[in-house]
Amino acid sequence: MTDASRHPRVAVVIPVFNERESLPLVVGAIPAGVADEIVVVDNGSTDGTAEIARKLPVRVVREDRRGYGSACLAGVAALASRPPDVLVFLDGDFSDHPEEMPLLLDAIAAGAELVIGSRVLGRREPGALLPQARLGNALACALIRALYGHRYTDLGPFRAIRWSAYQTLGMEDVSFGWTCEMQVKALQRGLRVVEVPVSYRRRVGVSKITGTLSGTVRAGFKILWTISRYGLTR
């Protein structure tokens, strides 16, 4: 944060793809006064999500290049002309609890540079974290520990990072490897990383990743490859 005498500017980036039902719930649950700006990145939705977003108190950015990482990169780029002090990333499916955002920001205020909202450490609604997601998450965290010597419990999407810290990472992944790229690069750069417990519920609609076998396999392969890639190029 650039000036301890003032309230840090917080920007929230929400990547969305066909989330017309859940997006208003997500935006409505962000606590008043916490976010100075909310950027919704429409990643080529075909269900009218963009039209719904334009009725909300958010800035809408379109990114036609499909991929979770592509949407996140576009959201950050949209903020570059007037950077915030802190970036918060939040999914648009209402599986996270936006009202818990102050937990992440409190950890930033206490000195952390990257804060991961851990669904593993927090309370989960039954059926929220599917078995294939739990297994893949555990394998990825075990690989990070083996290669980098740091014990993460989760690669969850709900996270906060100081803008200055984000700028050191050189983020580039355009798909499923985005979250783990950020976490392993944070370790390589020596950032102060912490996890805080967050709640998790069953998402609105069907997951585009863990909701299908092909999506699960593709995401799992990309995540493990990304972790190994950066570990082998240190």
N, C-alpha and C positions, 0 to 999 in steps of 0.2 A: 504494500500500500504506500502511496506516495507521500502522504501527509498524515501523521498520527493525530493532528488536531481536528480533522474533519472525518465525517462518515465516509467510508470507502464507497465508491461507485460500483454497483453490482449489476452485471448483465447476465441474463439467462438465455441460453441457446437450447431450443427444443426442435430436434429433427423429427419430421413427420412424414409418413407415407400411408395414406388412406386411414386417417385417424379422426374423421369428422365427428364421431360420437364421443370420443374421449377427450379431444383437445380442449373444449370448453371447460371440462371438469378439471383438467390439469392447470390451465391458466387461472381458473377461479379459486383454486386451492393454494396458490402462491400467496403467502401472507402479505397484507397491505404494508407498503413502506419498506419492504425488504429489497425488492428489485427496482433499479432505476430504469432498466430497459429490458424488454422481453423480445427476443428474435425467434420467430417461428420459421423454420426452413422447410418449405414444401418440396419434397424430393420426387416430384412427378406424380402426385396423387391423381387418381382417376375418379374419386368418389365425392368430389366437391369440398375436400378439406380446405383448400385455399380460400374458397368463398366464405366458409365458416370462419376461418382465421381472420379475414379482413373485417369481420364484425366485432372482433375482440380487441382489447387494448394492447396490441402487439405490433411489431414491425414484421411484415411478411417478406421473406426472401425466397426466390425460386431457384432451385438447383436441379436441372434436368439430368445430370450425370448421376445415375443411381448408385446408391451405396451409403451406408451409415457414416463412414468417414467423410465422404464427399459432402454430405449435408452439414456435418460439424465444421468442416473446413470453410464452407460457404458462410455459415453463421458467424464464425470468427472474423472472416474477411470483411463482412458487412460492418463490423465494429471497429475496424482499424483506423478510420478517420478520427474517431473520438474514443480511444480505448478506455474500458473500465479499469478499475483496480483489481476486480475479481470476476472470473468467469465461472458460471455454474452451468453444468450440462444436465439435462433432465429429459427423460423419454416422454413421448406424447401419448402413451397408451394407458396412462393412469395407474400403472402398476406401482410406481413410486409414490411416496407421500410428500407432495410439495410443501406441506405445512412444516415439515421437518428441516427445511432449508436452513433455518438459524443454527441447527446443530453443526452443520458443515462450516458455516460462516464464523461461528464461535471458535472452531478449531483453527481457522485461518487467522483470526484476530489474536489467538494465543501463540502464533508463530509458525504454524504449518504453511508450507507452500503448495502442497497438493493434498487434498482430503478426499478419500474414497468412502462413499456410503456403503457400508458392508451389510448386505442382506443376510449373510451367514451369521453375523453377530447380532442382528436385530430380530424382530418378531416377524414371522412370515405366516400369512394366511395359508391354510392347508390347500395344496394344489397350485400355489402361486409359482414356486420354483420347481419346474418339472424335473423328473429324475435324470433325463439326459442333460439338462442344464446343470444340475448339481454335479454330475459326474465330470462333465467337461470343465466346469469351473475348478473342481478339485485337482484335476490333472494339470490344468494350466498353472494354477498356483504352486503345485509341487514342482513343476518344471522351472518356474521363476526362482523358487527357493534353491533348487539345485544349481542353476546357472549364475544367480546373482546374490545368493546368500541372504535374501530378504523374505520374510514370511508374510505374504498377503493372504487374506481369507476370501477375497472376492474380486471379480473384475466388473463389478456393477457399474451401470451407466450414470448413476446419480453421483456427481462429483463436483468439487470446487477447486479452482487453481488460480493463483495470483497471475495476473496478466504478464508481469515481468518474468515469472517462472515459465509460463507457457511459451514465451518468445524464445527461450533457450532450447526448446525441444526439437524444433524443426519437424513438426508433425507432417506426415505424408500419406498414411494409409487411407484408402478410399472406401474400404468395406468393413468386414467384421473384425479386422485387427486393430481398429482405432483405439479401443480402451486399453488393450494390453500394450500397444506401442507406447502410449502415454505413460503407463506405469513402469515399464522397463527403462524407458529413456529417463524418467525421473530419477531412477536409481543410478543410472550411468552418470547423470549430471550432478549427483549428490544433493538433490533437493530434499527438504524436510517433508517426509511423507507420513501421514497418519490415516488410520481408518476410524470411522465412527459408526456405531450401530444405527441402521435405519430400518424402517418397517417396509414390508412388501406384500402386495395383494395380487390376486389374479387380475390380469390385464383385461381391458375391454376389447373384445374381439379375439381373433386367433393370431398368434405370433407368426410373423413371416419367417422367423429363423427356427426356433425350437418347436414350433407347431407342426413342422413337417420333417420327415426323415432326411430328405435331401438337404434341406436348410440346416439341419443339425450337423450333418456330416461336413458340409461345405464350411460352416462357421467354425466347427471344431478344428478342421485341418488348417484353416487360415490363422486361427489364434495360435495354435501350437507352432506353426511355421514362423509366424512373426516373432514369437518369444525366442525361438532358436536362432533366427536370423540375426537379431541384434546381439544375442549372447555370443555368437561366433565371430562377430565383427568388432568386438571391443578392442 
